[in-house]
Amino acid sequence: MSDKSFLDWPFFDAKHKTLALDLEKWCDANLDDEHPHDIDQACRDLVEKLAAGGWLTYAAPVANQYGEVKLDVRSLCIIRETLARYSGLADFSFAMQGLGSGSISLFGTPAIKDHYLPRVRNGQNIAAFALSELEAGSDVAAMQTSAVLDGDEYIINGSKTWISNGGIADHYVVFARTGEMPGSKGLSAFVVDADTAGLSIEERIEVIAPHPLATLKFTDMRVPKQNLLGNPGEGFRVAMATLDIFRSTVGAASMGFARRALDESLHRANTRELFGAPLFDLQATQTKIADMAVDIDASALLIYRAAWTKDCVKDRVTREAAMAKLYATESAQKSIDQAVQLFGGMGVKKGCIVESLYREVRALRIYEGASEVQKTIIANQTNQLFKAQSI
């Protein structure tokens, strides 16, 4: 079991400590390091397992007495960090159930919430979030997919790419240009069932850490007006509010990968002999271990600060979440690279855990806002704070 001392930090309540310990036991009994040949089926199976374990109630919570759905970001981060240490695919499967239904939790009507969220919780529906386009990834305002109101339906044309769970999802949260205003203020968000006429899978995309990924095409696809999330023209707000929650959890997943790399490195350093002594006794090894440990703790502080702030202090944590994602993903990449170096030739052998971690962590510096985008967000947010304090 990895270091759990961070659970004593003041960011957490007793329920979070219980969650972490219970999930650790569940992962130990239910997850392994196997590399499945059928990734689609493996993800379906993992969603069923996560649902049976009750963990998807955190990704798609039950509404309270006022009809509000509260996503606890600290719990989401703990879950992603723990799952990632055991299985990158399990972390992916959990994360997409959250991201693909988060906009519904935040902006769906009571009818939409009642229809979709129970299906996500019980593993009946696999969820997906369809925002990116070929020419509109980091620049959401450049989105070209259009939605035109025709009576009680919107007609959607265009395409989305790099869509996780594309091809196996039962529903997608789709963002399209409805044109209320120029740029990002003229976007809207819709829930679209995967079997809707006019929706097709144009391409399945293979990446270095395999998971379901696809390009979607919409051809005169008709979506009922009641499937709109929020109001017309609020799509950018819907997307950013959703990412405000889940960006911190990307950092948590990368930290889970880094913790696993540190654990594997410590085991390797204490059991591998070099020049008649344990590998750990070399100063160069100790330097690597120290750097990894410091980066992991620094990441945890940024991640759980952002999560606690979102849960307990304020609604928007754009700056805090960007800092958490940026630092945690960049430092995790460095830590895992150091782990590969400590393993030597074994570190690049297919099937070795650090080789798998090396491939798993790379995409996290890109998706849900690349590191360069996070730096722009942090700079702009910091400048706004400076100007506000100077008035």
C-alpha positions in Angstrom: 0.0 0.0 0.0 1.3 3.5 -0.9 1.8 6.3 1.6 -1.5 7.4 3.0 -0.2 10.1 5.4 -1.7 12.8 3.2 -5.2 11.7 4.5 -4.3 13.4 7.8 -4.1 16.8 6.1 -6.8 19.3 7.0 -8.3 19.1 3.5 -10.2 15.9 4.4 -13.1 14.7 6.4 -13.5 11.3 8.1 -15.5 10.1 5.1 -12.6 10.7 2.8 -10.2 8.6 4.9 -12.8 5.8 5.0 -13.3 6.0 1.2 -9.5 5.8 0.6 -9.1 2.7 2.7 -12.2 0.9 1.5 -11.3 1.6 -2.2 -7.7 0.3 -1.6 -9.1 -3.0 -0.3 -11.5 -3.2 -3.3 -8.8 -2.5 -5.8 -6.5 -5.1 -4.3 -9.2 -7.7 -4.7 -10.6 -6.7 -8.1 -7.9 -5.1 -10.2 -4.7 -6.4 -11.8 -1.9 -5.3 -14.2 -3.1 -7.5 -17.1 -3.1 -5.9 -20.6 -6.4 -7.0 -22.3 -6.5 -7.6 -26.0 -10.1 -6.4 -26.4 -10.0 -2.9 -24.9 -13.7 -2.1 -25.6 -14.9 -5.1 -23.7 -12.4 -4.5 -20.9 -13.8 -1.0 -20.4 -17.4 -2.3 -20.4 -16.4 -4.9 -17.8 -14.6 -2.3 -15.7 -17.6 0.0 -15.7 -19.8 -3.0 -14.5 -17.2 -3.8 -11.8 -17.1 -0.1 -10.6 -20.9 0.1 -10.6 -21.1 -3.2 -8.6 -18.6 -1.8 -6.1 -20.7 1.4 -5.6 -17.9 3.7 -6.8 -19.9 5.2 -9.7 -22.2 6.9 -7.2 -19.3 9.4 -6.8 -19.2 10.0 -10.6 -22.9 10.5 -10.9 -24.3 11.3 -7.4 -27.9 11.1 -6.4 -29.8 14.4 -6.2 -30.4 15.9 -2.8 -33.8 17.0 -1.5 -33.5 20.2 -3.5 -32.8 18.4 -6.7 -29.2 19.4 -6.7 -26.4 17.0 -7.7 -23.2 17.6 -5.7 -20.0 16.3 -7.0 -17.4 15.9 -4.2 -14.1 16.7 -5.9 -12.0 15.4 -3.0 -13.6 12.1 -3.4 -13.2 12.1 -7.1 -9.5 12.8 -6.7 -9.0 10.1 -4.1 -10.7 7.6 -6.4 -8.8 8.5 -9.5 -5.4 8.5 -7.6 -6.1 5.1 -6.2 -7.5 3.5 -9.4 -4.5 4.9 -11.4 -2.0 3.2 -9.1 -3.6 -0.2 -9.9 -4.9 0.2 -13.4 -4.8 3.0 -16.0 -7.8 1.5 -17.7 -9.9 1.4 -14.5 -9.0 5.0 -13.9 -10.1 5.9 -17.4 -13.4 4.0 -17.1 -14.3 5.8 -13.9 -13.2 9.2 -15.1 -15.2 9.1 -18.3 -18.4 8.1 -16.3 -17.8 11.3 -14.4 -16.7 13.6 -17.2 -19.4 12.2 -19.6 -22.2 12.9 -17.1 -20.7 15.9 -15.1 -22.4 18.4 -17.4 -25.7 16.6 -16.8 -25.2 16.7 -13.1 -24.5 20.4 -13.2 -26.9 21.7 -15.8 -29.4 19.0 -16.7 -33.1 19.5 -16.1 -34.6 17.2 -13.4 -36.0 15.0 -16.2 -32.6 14.6 -17.9 -30.9 13.9 -14.6 -33.5 11.3 -13.7 -33.1 9.6 -17.1 -29.3 9.5 -17.4 -27.6 9.6 -14.0 -29.1 6.4 -12.6 -28.0 4.6 -15.8 -24.4 5.9 -15.3 -24.4 4.9 -11.7 -25.5 1.4 -12.3 -23.2 0.9 -15.3 -26.0 0.6 -17.8 -24.9 3.6 -19.7 -21.3 4.3 -20.8 -20.8 8.1 -20.9 -18.7 10.4 -23.1 -17.8 14.1 -23.4 -17.6 15.4 -27.0 -16.0 18.8 -27.1 -12.8 18.6 -29.3 -12.7 19.0 -33.0 -9.8 18.7 -35.5 -9.3 22.5 -35.6 -10.9 23.3 -32.2 -9.1 21.5 -29.4 -7.4 24.0 -27.1 -9.3 26.8 -28.9 -12.9 25.9 -28.1 -14.1 29.2 -29.7 -13.0 27.8 -33.1 -15.7 25.1 -32.9 -17.5 24.5 -36.3 -20.1 21.9 -35.4 -23.4 23.6 -35.8 -26.9 23.2 -34.2 -29.8 24.9 -35.9 -33.2 25.0 -34.2 -36.0 23.5 -36.3 -39.3 23.5 -34.4 -38.8 21.4 -31.3 -35.5 19.9 -32.5 -32.0 21.0 -33.2 -30.4 19.8 -36.4 -26.7 19.1 -35.7 -24.0 18.8 -38.4 -20.2 18.5 -38.0 -17.7 16.2 -36.3 -15.8 15.6 -33.1 -12.5 13.9 -32.6 -10.3 12.5 -29.8 -13.5 11.5 -28.1 -12.8 9.0 -25.3 -15.3 6.2 -25.1 -16.2 7.0 -28.7 -17.6 3.9 -30.3 -18.8 2.3 -27.0 -20.6 5.1 -25.3 -24.4 5.0 -24.9 -24.7 8.8 -24.7 -22.5 11.8 -25.5 -22.5 15.3 -24.2 -22.1 17.2 -27.5 -21.1 20.9 -27.9 -22.2 22.8 -31.0 -22.4 26.3 -32.3 -25.9 27.7 -32.0 -24.8 31.3 -32.9 -26.4 33.4 -30.2 -23.1 35.5 -30.1 -19.7 35.2 -31.8 -17.0 33.0 -30.5 -17.3 31.0 -27.3 -20.5 32.8 -26.3 -22.4 31.2 -29.2 -22.1 27.5 -28.2 -24.6 25.2 -26.6 -24.5 21.7 -25.0 -26.7 18.7 -25.7 -27.2 15.2 -24.5 -27.2 12.8 -27.5 -28.0 9.1 -27.4 -25.5 7.0 -29.3 -28.2 5.4 -31.5 -29.5 8.8 -32.7 -30.0 8.8 -36.5 -27.3 10.8 -38.1 -24.6 10.0 -35.6 -21.8 7.8 -36.9 -18.4 6.6 -35.9 -16.1 7.9 -38.6 -12.8 6.5 -37.3 -11.5 4.5 -34.3 -8.2 6.0 -33.1 -5.3 4.0 -31.7 -3.0 5.6 -29.1 0.1 4.5 -27.1 -2.0 3.8 -24.0 -4.9 1.9 -25.6 -8.5 3.0 -24.7 -11.7 3.5 -26.7 -11.2 6.7 -28.8 -13.0 7.9 -31.9 -14.0 10.6 -34.4 -17.7 11.2 -34.5 -19.7 12.5 -37.4 -23.1 14.2 -37.3 -25.1 14.4 -40.5 -28.5 16.2 -40.1 -28.7 14.7 -36.6 -32.0 15.7 -34.9 -31.9 16.2 -31.1 -34.9 17.2 -29.1 -34.8 20.7 -27.7 -35.3 19.3 -24.2 -31.9 17.6 -24.4 -30.3 21.0 -24.1 -28.1 21.5 -21.1 -28.5 24.9 -19.6 -29.7 27.7 -21.9 -28.9 28.3 -25.5 -25.5 30.0 -25.8 -24.3 28.6 -22.5 -22.2 25.8 -23.9 -18.8 27.3 -23.1 -20.0 27.9 -19.5 -21.2 24.3 -19.3 -17.9 23.0 -20.6 -15.7 25.1 -18.4 -17.7 24.4 -15.2 -17.4 20.7 -15.9 -13.6 20.9 -16.5 -13.2 23.0 -13.4 -14.3 19.9 -11.5 -12.5 17.2 -13.5 -9.2 19.0 -14.2 -8.0 18.5 -10.7 -8.8 14.8 -11.0 -6.6 14.5 -14.0 -3.8 15.7 -11.7 -4.8 13.1 -9.2 -4.7 10.3 -11.8 -1.2 11.4 -12.9 -0.1 11.4 -9.2 -1.5 7.9 -8.8 0.8 6.8 -11.7 3.7 8.6 -10.1 3.1 7.0 -6.7 3.1 3.6 -8.4 6.3 4.5 -10.1 7.9 5.5 -6.8 6.7 2.2 -5.2 8.1 0.2 -8.0 11.4 2.1 -7.9 11.8 1.6 -4.2 11.3 -2.1 -4.6 13.7 -2.2 -7.4 16.3 -0.1 -5.6 16.2 -2.3 -2.5 16.3 -5.7 -4.2 18.6 -5.0 -7.2 22.3 -5.3 -6.4 24.9 -3.2 -8.2 28.6 -3.4 -7.6 28.0 -5.6 -4.5 25.5 -3.4 -2.8 21.8 -2.5 -3.2 21.0 -0.1 -6.0 19.5 2.2 -3.4 22.9 2.9 -1.8 24.1 4.8 -4.8 23.7 8.6 -4.3 22.4 8.9 -7.9 19.5 6.6 -7.0 18.7 8.4 -3.8 18.6 11.7 -5.7 16.0 10.3 -8.1 13.9 8.9 -5.2 14.1 12.2 -3.3 13.0 14.2 -6.4 10.1 11.8 -7.0 8.9 12.0 -3.4 9.0 15.8 -3.3 7.2 16.1 -6.6 4.4 13.7 -5.4 3.9 15.6 -2.2 3.9 19.0 -4.0 1.4 17.6 -6.5 -0.9 16.3 -3.7 -0.9 19.7 -2.0 -1.9 21.5 -5.2 -4.5 18.9 -6.1 -6.2 18.7 -2.7 -6.1 22.5 -2.3 -8.0 22.8 -5.5 -10.4 20.1 -4.6 -11.0 21.4 -1.1 -11.5 24.9 -2.4 -14.1 23.7 -4.9 -15.9 21.6 -2.3 -15.8 24.1 0.6 -15.0 27.7 -0.5 -16.0 28.8 -3.9 -17.8 27.6 -7.1 -15.0 28.3 -9.6 -11.4 27.2 -9.1 -10.1 27.8 -12.6 -6.7 29.0 -11.4 -6.3 26.4 -8.6 -7.4 23.5 -10.9 -5.0 24.6 -13.7 -2.1 24.8 -11.3 -2.9 21.3 -10.0 -3.2 19.7 -13.4 -0.1 21.4 -14.8 2.3 20.6 -12.0 1.0 17.1 -11.3 1.0 15.9 -14.9 4.4 17.4 -15.7 6.1 16.2 -12.5 4.5 12.7 -12.9 6.1 12.4 -16.4 9.5 13.3 -14.9 9.0 10.8 -12.0 8.1 8.0 -14.3 11.0 8.7 -16.6 13.3 8.5 -13.6 11.7 5.1 -12.7 12.3 3.8 -16.2 16.0 4.9 -15.9 16.3 3.0 -12.5 14.9 -0.1 -14.2 17.5 0.1 -17.0 16.7 -2.2 -19.9 13.8 -3.8 -18.1 12.2 -0.3 -17.9 11.5 -0.3 -21.7 10.4 -3.9 -21.9 6.8 -4.3 -22.9 4.8 -5.7 -19.9 7.0 -4.0 -17.3 4.9 -1.8 -15.1 7.0 1.3 -15.5 6.9 0.9 -19.3 3.2 0.9 -19.1 3.1 3.9 -16.8 5.4 5.8 -19.2 2.8 5.3 -21.9 -0.2 5.9 -19.7 0.9 9.3 -18.2 1.9 11.0 -21.5 -1.6 11.9 -22.7 -2.5 13.6 -19.4 -0.3 16.5 -20.3 -2.5 17.0 -23.3 -6.2 16.2 -22.7 -8.6 18.4 -20.8 -6.3 21.3 -21.6 -2.6 20.9 -22.6 0.1 22.1 -20.3 0.7 25.2 -22.5 -3.0 26.1 -22.2 -2.9 25.7 -18.4 0.1 28.1 -18.3 -2.0 30.7 -20.2 -4.9 30.2 -17.8 -2.7 30.6 -14.8 -1.0 33.7 -16.2 -4.3 35.4 -17.0 -5.9 34.5 -13.7 -2.8 35.7 -11.8 -2.9 39.0 -13.8 -6.6 39.4 -13.0 -5.8 39.0 -9.3 -3.0 41.5 -9.5 -5.3 44.1 -11.2 -8.1 43.5 -8.7 -5.7 43.9 -5.8 -4.2 47.1 -7.3 -7.5 48.9 -7.5 
